[in-house]
Amino acid sequence: MPMPAKTHRYKFTGRKRPQAPLPRSTFMATIPFLILIAMTGCRHNDTAGEGGSRTAPHGGIILRLHGSNTIGARLAPDLARAYLMAAGADSVAEEAGSTAEERYLRARFGSREKLVEIWSYGSNTGFNDLAWGKCDIGMSSKPIDNETVRRLSALGDMRSPRNEHVIGLDGIAIIVHPGNPIAKLDEAALAAVFSGRIKDWSKLPGGNPGPIAVYSRDRNSGTFDVFRHLVLGSEPITDSALACESNASLAKSVAADPRAIGYAPAAALGDAKVLEIASGEAPAIRPSKLNIVTEDYALSRRLFLYSPSDPANPQVRPFIDFVQSEAGQKVVENSGFVAQIPRLSKPEIPPRAPARYLSEIRNALRLAVNFRFHPGSAKLDNKARQDLARVARFVDQENLRPCRIKLFGFCDNVGYGDRNRALSLQRAESVADTLRSGFGIKTAAAMGFGSALPVATNGTDAGREKNRRIEVWLDCDANLALAGGDGESDSAAPDAR
């Protein structure tokens, strides 16, 4: 059995708070819990993920990917293996590096041997290693920030399509013990719990009395950064939080602790119970595949690769092209994440929907993609530009051109109603024009519904960005099957969109 890790408070100063001695009965009951912490890698500190000796094995390294643990733990190795096999490798073997965060894919091409290096010490380390020339591609489970864009300007505009590549989606699910009676929370309650302002379950709707044990990822984790940004804002996480070195260890610990609440990518939930989350005035939404791929779920996030505009390594561009291809996206899906693969589904009818909207979707199926825009802009973002081509390819592959394709625009509630409806219509018509001029696909309808049907709060920049979107629906012959349906029934969540 491994020795228990040193325990420090999560507070960034690392100082311990004095505690009163525990009664013997409480101490004895706590021993199994402390053993669990030692075994699963969750502890009262924020030093996890700092890295080890970081020494590469001998061999010809043809590609180096550094950064996010969310991507690097499984997705990046799976993508690298598929890429190497598609390039003609006879065999690909995975081997460990000097720490748990380091791994290598060793491929044999006849008598030659090539390596792909994957180091997953956290999203920030990917950006740092790009700046220092220590990697070819940075993996990140959060979008690049303004300061880092400036710092990496020598590599190009890191927000341009040549530098920023969305490779899949994930949702940060809020998880509790399976026996917890609470089914949903709103973002305000989440912030209060994870900041420590609410410390007992009885203070939450439907909660039973008892202390709350908060589990979190370490500070180097992109998951932690995204969660802090989306939920906590400027508030610090409670200094009593248990920091976990991996998503798997966090989910396992939460599932075993009746007091627990934590967060983890939707691809790494284990046996924990998942809560529905409400954002502001929007209804509670569960992290289903449809709600994540459309990014309607409040805590959905994109997974990124970042590369130089003109990479010196000739393997960078072919690897990214493979990841973005249909074959690469199937690897993303098989790795447990949400792929950018268009699918049709019949979602739950949203509450308080406008009558015209309800009339238009009555016999229609929703395409699992939303077009969104650059922050503060009417221009489609990098993901939307790629999704246009994916939608066109899907329509042709599934012989869906006879369908009536409908685009519905939505925006935030800033401004007057008539202006918002006009703006949302203008954006829907812009997408319709691009589909027609760029891909020869005609749409039957482009409508604007203004600020109706918010999926997130209009009280924050991030929420307003989520509400500015274009939905895609197809009204097809009644005999058409759900092409490529994910087999997921949204009716299981009555409050979900």
BELFENFEN-V895260 format. One record per pair of residues at least 12 apart in sequence whose C-alpha atoms are under 10 Angstrom apart, sorted by the first residue. I is the first residue (numbers start at 1). GAP is how many residues later the second one is. Records with the same first field share a line. If there is no record, write none. Layout:
BEGIN
I: GAP + GAP
END
This chain:
BEGIN
1: 34 + 37 + 38
2: 33 + 36 + 37
3: 32 + 35 + 36
4: 30 + 31 + 32 + 33 + 34 + 35 + 37 + 38 + 39
5: 29 + 32 + 33 + 34 + 36 + 37 + 38 + 39 + 40
6: 32 + 37 + 38 + 39
7: 35 + 36 + 37 + 38 + 39 + 235
8: 35 + 36 + 37 + 38 + 39 + 231 + 232 + 234 + 235
9: 34 + 35 + 36 + 37 + 229 + 230 + 231 + 232 + 233 + 234
10: 33 + 34 + 35 + 36 + 37 + 206 + 208 + 209 + 226 + 227 + 228 + 229 + 230 + 231 + 232 + 233
11: 33 + 34 + 35 + 225 + 226 + 227 + 228 + 229 + 230
12: 33 + 34 + 35 + 207 + 224 + 225 + 227
13: 33 + 226
14: 30 + 31 + 32 + 33 + 225
15: 30 + 224
16: 28 + 223
17: 222 + 223
33: 220 + 223 + 224
36: 213 + 216 + 217 + 220 + 221
37: 205 + 206 + 207 + 212 + 213 + 215 + 216
39: 210 + 214
40: 204 + 205 + 206 + 208 + 209 + 210 + 211 + 212 + 213
41: 201 + 202 + 203 + 204 + 205 + 206 + 207 + 208 + 209 + 211 + 212
42: 173 + 174 + 175 + 176 + 199 + 200 + 201 + 202 + 203 + 204 + 207 + 208 + 210 + 211
43: 172 + 173 + 174 + 175 + 197 + 198 + 199 + 200 + 201 + 202
44: 171 + 172 + 174 + 195 + 196 + 197 + 198 + 199 + 200
45: 173 + 174 + 194 + 195 + 196 + 197 + 198 + 199
46: 170 + 171 + 172 + 173 + 174 + 195 + 196 + 197 + 198 + 199
47: 171 + 172 + 173 + 196 + 197 + 198
48: 73 + 169 + 170 + 171 + 172 + 173 + 195 + 196 + 197 + 198
49: 20 + 51 + 52 + 71 + 72 + 73 + 76 + 168 + 169 + 170 + 171 + 172 + 195 + 196 + 197
50: 51 + 71 + 72 + 75 + 168 + 169 + 170
51: 47 + 48 + 49 + 50 + 51 + 68 + 69 + 70 + 71 + 74
52: 45 + 46 + 47 + 48 + 49 + 50 + 69
53: 44 + 45 + 46
54: 43 + 44 + 45 + 47 + 48 + 65
55: 42 + 43 + 44 + 47
56: 41 + 42 + 46 + 47 + 48 + 59 + 61
57: 38 + 39 + 40 + 41 + 46 + 47 + 58 + 60
58: 57
59: 47 + 53 + 54 + 55 + 56 + 57
60: 46 + 47 + 52 + 53 + 54 + 55 + 56
61: 43 + 44 + 45 + 52 + 53 + 54 + 55 + 56
62: 52 + 53 + 54 + 55 + 74 + 251 + 252 + 253 + 254
63: 17 + 42 + 51 + 52 + 53 + 54 + 55 + 72 + 73 + 74 + 250 + 251 + 252 + 253 + 256
64: 40 + 51 + 52 + 53 + 54 + 55 + 70 + 71 + 72 + 73 + 74 + 249 + 251 + 252
65: 12 + 15 + 51 + 52 + 53 + 54 + 55 + 61 + 64 + 65 + 69 + 70 + 71 + 72 + 73 + 74 + 240 + 241 + 242 + 251
66: 35 + 36 + 51 + 52 + 53 + 54 + 55 + 56 + 57 + 58 + 59 + 60 + 61 + 62 + 63 + 64 + 68 + 69 + 70 + 71 + 72 + 73 + 74 + 239
67: 34 + 51 + 52 + 53 + 54 + 55 + 56 + 57 + 58 + 59 + 60 + 61 + 62 + 63 + 68 + 70 + 71 + 72 + 73 + 74 + 153 + 154 + 155 + 238
68: 33 + 50 + 51 + 52 + 53 + 54 + 55 + 56 + 57 + 58 + 59 + 70 + 71 + 72 + 73 + 74 + 152 + 153 + 154 + 155 + 235 + 236 + 237
69: 32 + 49 + 50 + 51 + 52 + 53 + 54 + 70 + 71 + 72 + 151 + 152 + 153 + 154 + 176 + 177 + 178
70: 50 + 51 + 52 + 53 + 69 + 70 + 71 + 100 + 151 + 152 + 153 + 176 + 177 + 194 + 195 + 197 + 198 + 233
71: 47 + 49 + 51 + 52 + 68 + 69 + 70 + 96 + 97 + 151 + 232 + 233 + 234 + 261 + 264 + 266
72: 29 + 30 + 31 + 46 + 47 + 48 + 49 + 50 + 51 + 67 + 68
73: 27 + 28 + 29 + 30 + 45 + 46 + 47 + 48 + 173 + 174 + 175
74: 258 + 261 + 262
75: 93 + 256 + 257 + 258 + 259 + 260 + 261 + 262
76: 40 + 41 + 42 + 43 + 44 + 63 + 247 + 255 + 256 + 259
77: 17 + 26 + 27 + 28 + 39 + 40 + 41 + 258
78: 16 + 27 + 250 + 253 + 254 + 256 + 257
79: 240 + 241 + 243 + 244 + 248 + 249 + 250 + 251 + 252 + 253 + 256
80: 12 + 24 + 25 + 26 + 27 + 35 + 36 + 37 + 38 + 239 + 242 + 243 + 248 + 251
81: 12 + 13 + 24 + 25 + 26 + 35 + 250
82: 240 + 241 + 245 + 246 + 249
83: 235 + 236 + 237 + 239 + 240 + 244 + 245 + 248
84: 21 + 22 + 23 + 24 + 25 + 30 + 31 + 32 + 235
85: 22 + 23 + 24
86: 236 + 241
87: 22 + 231 + 232
88: 19 + 20 + 21 + 22
89: 17 + 18 + 19 + 20 + 21 + 23 + 24 + 25
90: 17 + 18 + 19 + 20 + 21
91: 15 + 16 + 17 + 18 + 19 + 22
92: 12 + 13 + 14 + 15 + 16 + 17 + 21 + 22 + 23
93: 12 + 13 + 14 + 15 + 22
94: 12 + 13 + 21 + 22
96: 22
97: 20 + 21 + 22
99: 20 + 22
100: 19 + 20 + 21
101: 17 + 18 + 19 + 20 + 21 + 144 + 145
102: 15 + 16 + 17 + 18 + 19
103: 13 + 14 + 15 + 16 + 17
104: 12 + 13 + 14 + 15
105: 12 + 13
117: 18 + 19
118: 17 + 19 + 21
119: 16 + 19 + 20
120: 18 + 19 + 20 + 100 + 101
121: 99 + 100 + 101 + 124
122: 16 + 17 + 18 + 19 + 96 + 97 + 98 + 99 + 100 + 101 + 102 + 103
123: 15 + 16 + 17 + 18 + 19 + 20 + 21 + 97 + 98 + 99 + 100 + 101 + 102 + 181
124: 14 + 15 + 16 + 17 + 18 + 20 + 24 + 95 + 96 + 97 + 98 + 101
125: 13 + 14 + 15 + 95 + 96 + 97
126: 12 + 13 + 14 + 179 + 180
127: 12 + 13 + 17 + 21 + 22 + 24 + 25 + 179 + 180
128: 20 + 23 + 24
130: 22 + 25 + 176 + 177 + 178
131: 17 + 20 + 21 + 22 + 23 + 24 + 177
132: 20
135: 172 + 178
136: 170 + 171 + 172 + 175 + 176 + 177 + 178 + 179 + 180
137: 26 + 167 + 168 + 169 + 170 + 171 + 174 + 176 + 179 + 180 + 182 + 183
138: 26 + 166 + 167 + 168 + 169 + 170
139: 26 + 28 + 83 + 164 + 165 + 166 + 167 + 168
140: 26 + 81 + 82 + 83 + 162 + 163 + 164 + 165 + 166
141: 25 + 27 + 28 + 29 + 80 + 81 + 82 + 83 + 84 + 85 + 160 + 161 + 162 + 163 + 164
142: 79 + 80 + 81 + 82 + 83 + 84 + 85 + 87 + 159 + 160 + 161 + 162
143: 16 + 21 + 23 + 79 + 83 + 158 + 159 + 160 + 161 + 162 + 163
144: 14 + 15 + 20 + 160 + 162
145: 13 + 14
146: 12 + 13
152: 156
153: 155
154: 154 + 155
155: 152 + 153 + 154 + 155 + 156
156: 151 + 152 + 153 + 154
157: 151 + 152
158: 148 + 149 + 150 + 151
159: 147 + 215 + 222 + 223
160: 146 + 149 + 221 + 222
161: 145 + 148 + 220 + 221 + 222 + 224 + 225
162: 144 + 145 + 146 + 147 + 148 + 155 + 220
163: 141 + 142 + 143 + 144 + 145 + 146 + 147 + 148 + 219
164: 140 + 141 + 142 + 143 + 144 + 145 + 218 + 219
165: 137 + 138 + 139 + 140 + 141 + 142 + 155 + 156 + 158 + 159 + 217 + 218 + 221
166: 136 + 137 + 138 + 139 + 140 + 154 + 157 + 158 + 174 + 216 + 217 + 218 + 220
167: 135 + 136 + 137 + 138 + 153 + 156 + 157 + 158 + 161 + 162 + 165 + 170 + 171 + 172 + 173 + 216
168: 125 + 133 + 134 + 135 + 136 + 137 + 155 + 156 + 160 + 161 + 164 + 165 + 169 + 170 + 171 + 172 + 173 + 215
169: 96 + 97 + 98 + 120 + 123 + 124 + 125 + 126 + 131 + 132 + 133 + 134 + 135 + 163 + 164 + 168 + 169 + 170 + 171
170: 94 + 95 + 96 + 97 + 98 + 117 + 119 + 122 + 123 + 125 + 129 + 130 + 131 + 132 + 133 + 166 + 167 + 168 + 169
171: 52 + 92 + 93 + 94 + 95 + 96 + 97 + 115 + 116 + 117 + 118 + 120 + 121 + 122 + 124 + 126 + 127 + 128 + 129 + 130 + 131 + 166 + 167
172: 51 + 52 + 54 + 55 + 58 + 90 + 91 + 92 + 93 + 94 + 95 + 96 + 97 + 115 + 120 + 125 + 126 + 127 + 128 + 129
173: 54 + 89 + 90 + 91 + 92 + 93 + 94 + 95 + 96 + 100 + 101 + 102 + 103 + 104 + 113 + 114 + 115 + 124 + 125 + 126 + 127
174: 16 + 87 + 88 + 89 + 90 + 91 + 92 + 95 + 98 + 99 + 100 + 101 + 102 + 103 + 112 + 113 + 125
175: 40 + 75 + 76 + 79 + 80 + 85 + 86 + 87 + 88 + 89 + 90 + 91 + 94 + 95 + 96 + 97 + 98 + 99 + 100 + 101
176: 37 + 38 + 39 + 75 + 77 + 78 + 79 + 80 + 81 + 82 + 83 + 84 + 85 + 86 + 87 + 95 + 96 + 97 + 98 + 99
177: 74 + 75 + 76 + 77 + 78 + 79 + 80 + 81 + 82 + 83 + 84 + 85 + 94 + 95 + 96 + 97
178: 76 + 77 + 78 + 79 + 80 + 82 + 93 + 94 + 95 + 96
179: 76 + 78 + 79 + 80 + 93 + 94
180: 21 + 26 + 27 + 28 + 78 + 79 + 80 + 81 + 92 + 93
181: 24 + 25 + 26 + 27 + 92
182: 19 + 22 + 23 + 24 + 25 + 26 + 91 + 92 + 93 + 94
183: 22 + 23 + 24 + 90 + 91 + 92 + 93 + 94 + 101
184: 20 + 21 + 22 + 90 + 91 + 92 + 93 + 94 + 100 + 101 + 102
185: 19 + 20 + 90 + 91 + 92 + 93 + 94 + 99 + 100
186: 45 + 89 + 90 + 91 + 92 + 93 + 94 + 95 + 96 + 97 + 98 + 99 + 112
187: 43 + 44 + 45 + 90 + 91 + 92 + 93 + 97 + 111 + 112 + 269 + 270
188: 43 + 44 + 90 + 91 + 92
189: 14 + 15 + 16 + 42 + 88 + 89
190: 14 + 41 + 42 + 71 + 87
191: 36 + 37 + 39 + 40 + 41 + 42 + 44 + 45 + 46
192: 39 + 40 + 43 + 45 + 46
193: 19 + 20 + 21 + 39 + 44 + 45 + 68
194: 18 + 19 + 20 + 21 + 22 + 34 + 37 + 38 + 41 + 42 + 43 + 44 + 45 + 46 + 47 + 67 + 68
195: 19 + 33 + 36 + 37 + 40 + 41 + 42 + 43 + 44 + 45 + 46
196: 16 + 17 + 18 + 39 + 40 + 41 + 42 + 43 + 44 + 45
197: 40 + 41
198: 13 + 14
199: 12 + 13 + 14 + 15 + 39
200: 12 + 13 + 59
201: 12 + 58 + 59
209: 50
210: 48 + 49
211: 47 + 48 + 49
212: 29 + 46 + 47 + 48 + 49
213: 27 + 28 + 29 + 41 + 44 + 45 + 46 + 47 + 48 + 49
214: 23 + 24 + 25 + 26 + 27 + 28 + 29 + 40 + 45 + 46 + 47 + 48 + 49
215: 23 + 25 + 26 + 27 + 28 + 29 + 35 + 36 + 38 + 39 + 45 + 46 + 47 + 48 + 49
216: 21 + 22 + 25 + 26 + 27 + 28 + 29 + 30 + 31 + 34 + 35 + 45 + 46 + 47 + 48
217: 24 + 25 + 26 + 27 + 28 + 29 + 30 + 32 + 33 + 45 + 46 + 47
218: 24 + 25 + 26 + 27 + 28 + 29
219: 24 + 25 + 26
220: 25
221: 23 + 24 + 25 + 26
222: 81
223: 23 + 24 + 40 + 41 + 42 + 78
224: 13 + 19 + 39 + 40
226: 73 + 74 + 75
227: 36 + 37 + 72 + 73 + 74
229: 233
230: 68 + 69 + 70 + 71 + 230 + 232 + 233
231: 67 + 68
241: 20 + 21
242: 20
246: 18 + 22
247: 16 + 17 + 18 + 19 + 20 + 21 + 22 + 23
248: 16 + 17 + 19 + 20 + 21 + 22
249: 15 + 19 + 20 + 21
250: 12 + 13 + 14 + 18 + 19 + 20 + 22
251: 12 + 13 + 14 + 17 + 18 + 19 + 20 + 21 + 22
252: 16 + 17 + 18 + 19 + 20
253: 17 + 18 + 19
254: 15 + 16 + 17 + 18 + 19
255: 14 + 15 + 16 + 17 + 18
256: 15 + 16
257: 15
260: 12
261: 12
262: 12
265: 22 + 34 + 35 + 36 + 71 + 72
266: 21 + 22 + 23 + 26 + 34 + 70 + 71 + 72
267: 66 + 68 + 69 + 70 + 71
268: 68 + 69
274: 12 + 13
275: 12
276: 12 + 21 + 22 + 217 + 219 + 220
277: 20 + 21 + 22 + 179 + 218 + 219
278: 19 + 20 + 21 + 177 + 178 + 179 + 217 + 218
279: 18 + 19 + 20 + 175 + 176 + 177 + 178 + 179 + 180 + 184
280: 18 + 174 + 175 + 176 + 177 + 178 + 179 + 180 + 183
281: 172 + 173 + 174 + 175 + 176 + 177 + 178
282: 16 + 69 + 171 + 172 + 173 + 174 + 175 + 176 + 185 + 213 + 214 + 215
283: 67 + 68 + 170 + 171 + 172 + 173 + 174 + 211 + 212 + 213 + 214
284: 13 + 14 + 171 + 172 + 209 + 210 + 211 + 212 + 213
285: 12 + 13 + 14 + 170 + 171 + 208 + 209 + 210 + 211 + 212
286: 12 + 13 + 204 + 206 + 207 + 208 + 209 + 210 + 211
287: 12 + 13 + 209
288: 50 + 200 + 201 + 202 + 205 + 208
289: 48 + 49 + 50 + 79 + 197 + 198 + 199 + 200 + 201
290: 48 + 53 + 54 + 55 + 57 + 76 + 77 + 78 + 79 + 196 + 198 + 199 + 200 + 207
291: 56 + 77 + 78 + 164 + 199 + 205 + 206
292: 45 + 46 + 47 + 76 + 77
293: 44 + 45 + 46 + 47 + 48 + 49 + 75 + 76 + 77
294: 46 + 73 + 74 + 75 + 76 + 77 + 78 + 172 + 175 + 176 + 177
295: 73 + 74 + 75 + 76 + 77 + 160 + 171 + 172 + 174
296: 73 + 74 + 158 + 159 + 160 + 167 + 170 + 171 + 173 + 200 + 201
297: 158 + 159 + 169 + 199 + 200
298: 157 + 158 + 159 + 164 + 165 + 168
299: 157
302: 36 + 81
303: 34 + 35
305: 15 + 18
306: 14
307: 13
324: 15 + 16 + 62
325: 15 + 16 + 65
326: 13 + 14 + 15 + 64
328: 12
329: 12
340: 28 + 29 + 43 + 46 + 47 + 50
341: 26 + 27 + 28 + 46 + 49 + 50 + 53 + 143
342: 24 + 25 + 26 + 27 + 45 + 48 + 49 + 50 + 51 + 52 + 53 + 141 + 142 + 143
343: 22 + 23 + 24 + 25 + 26 + 48 + 51 + 139 + 140 + 141 + 142 + 143
344: 20 + 21 + 22 + 23 + 24 + 25 + 128 + 129 + 130 + 137 + 138 + 139 + 140 + 141 + 142
345: 19 + 20 + 21 + 22 + 23 + 128 + 129 + 136 + 137 + 138 + 139 + 140 + 141 + 142 + 143 + 144 + 145
346: 15 + 16 + 17 + 18 + 19 + 20 + 21 + 22 + 127 + 136 + 139 + 142 + 143 + 144 + 145
347: 18 + 19 + 20 + 21 + 141 + 142 + 143 + 144 + 149 + 150
348: 141 + 142 + 143 + 144 + 145 + 146 + 147 + 148 + 149
349: 12 + 13 + 141 + 142 + 145 + 146 + 147 + 148
350: 103 + 105 + 144 + 145 + 146 + 147
351: 102 + 143 + 144 + 145 + 146
352: 100 + 101
353: 96 + 99 + 100
354: 95 + 98 + 99
356: 91 + 93
357: 51 + 90 + 91 + 92 + 95
360: 46 + 48 + 85 + 87 + 113 + 114 + 115
361: 45 + 112 + 113 + 114
362: 113
363: 110 + 111 + 112 + 113 + 114 + 115
364: 39 + 40 + 41 + 42 + 108 + 109 + 110 + 111 + 112 + 113 + 114
365: 40 + 107 + 108 + 109 + 110 + 111 + 117 + 118
366: 39 + 40 + 105 + 106 + 107 + 108 + 109 + 116
367: 24 + 38 + 104 + 105 + 106 + 107 + 116 + 118
368: 23 + 103 + 104 + 105 + 117 + 118
369: 15 + 18 + 19 + 21 + 22 + 101 + 102 + 103 + 104
370: 13 + 14 + 17 + 37 + 38 + 39 + 96 + 98 + 99 + 100 + 101 + 102
371: 12 + 13 + 14 + 15 + 16 + 17 + 36 + 38 + 56 + 57 + 60 + 97 + 98 + 99 + 100 + 101
372: 12 + 13 + 37 + 55 + 93 + 94 + 95 + 96 + 97 + 98 + 99
373: 12 + 54 + 92 + 93 + 95 + 96 + 97
374: 91 + 94
375: 86 + 87 + 89 + 90 + 91 + 93
376: 85 + 88 + 89 + 92
377: 88
378: 45 + 46 + 48 + 49 + 52 + 90
379: 48 + 51 + 52
380: 47 + 50 + 51 + 89
384: 47 + 86
385: 46 + 49
388: 43 + 46 + 47 + 50 + 51
389: 46 + 49 + 50
391: 44 + 48 + 50 + 81
392: 43 + 44 + 46 + 47 + 48 + 49
393: 46
394: 89 + 90
395: 46 + 79
396: 45
398: 82 + 85 + 86
400: 74 + 75 + 76 + 77 + 80 + 83
401: 39 + 40 + 41 + 42 + 73 + 75
402: 40 + 72 + 73 + 74 + 75
403: 39 + 40 + 41 + 70 + 71 + 72 + 73 + 74 + 77
404: 38 + 39 + 40 + 41 + 69 + 70 + 71 + 72 + 73
405: 27 + 36 + 37 + 38 + 39 + 40 + 41 + 67 + 68 + 69 + 70 + 71
406: 22 + 26 + 36 + 37 + 38 + 39 + 40 + 41 + 64 + 65 + 66 + 67 + 68 + 69
407: 18 + 20 + 21 + 22 + 24 + 25 + 36 + 37 + 38 + 39 + 40 + 41 + 63 + 64 + 65 + 66 + 67
408: 16 + 17 + 19 + 20 + 21 + 37 + 38 + 39 + 40 + 41 + 42 + 61 + 62 + 63 + 64 + 65
409: 12 + 13 + 14 + 15 + 16 + 17 + 18 + 19 + 20 + 22 + 37 + 38 + 39 + 40 + 41 + 42 + 43 + 58 + 59 + 60 + 61 + 62 + 63
410: 12 + 13 + 14 + 15 + 17 + 18 + 37 + 38 + 39 + 40 + 41 + 42 + 43 + 44 + 56 + 57 + 58 + 59 + 60 + 61
411: 12 + 13 + 14 + 16 + 37 + 38 + 39 + 40 + 41 + 42 + 43 + 47 + 53 + 54 + 55 + 56 + 57 + 58 + 59
412: 12 + 38 + 39 + 40 + 41 + 42 + 43 + 44 + 45 + 46 + 47 + 49 + 51 + 52 + 53 + 54 + 55 + 56 + 57
413: 37 + 38 + 39 + 41 + 44 + 45 + 46 + 51 + 54 + 55
414: 36 + 37 + 44 + 45 + 50
415: 36
416: 34 + 35
417: 32 + 33 + 34 + 35
418: 31 + 32
419: 31
420: 28 + 29 + 30 + 31 + 32
421: 26 + 27 + 28 + 29 + 30 + 31
422: 25 + 26 + 27 + 28
423: 25 + 26 + 27 + 45
424: 22 + 23 + 24 + 25 + 26 + 27 + 44 + 45 + 46
425: 21 + 22 + 23 + 24 + 25 + 45
426: 20 + 21 + 22
427: 19 + 20 + 21 + 41 + 42 + 43
428: 17 + 18 + 19 + 20 + 41 + 42 + 43 + 44
429: 14 + 16 + 17 + 18 + 19 + 41
430: 16
431: 12 + 15 + 39
432: 12 + 13 + 14
433: 13
443: 31
444: 30 + 31
445: 28
446: 24 + 25 + 26
447: 23
448: 22
450: 17 + 18
451: 13 + 16 + 17
452: 15
453: 14 + 44
454: 12 + 13 + 14 + 15
455: 12 + 13 + 14 + 41 + 42
END
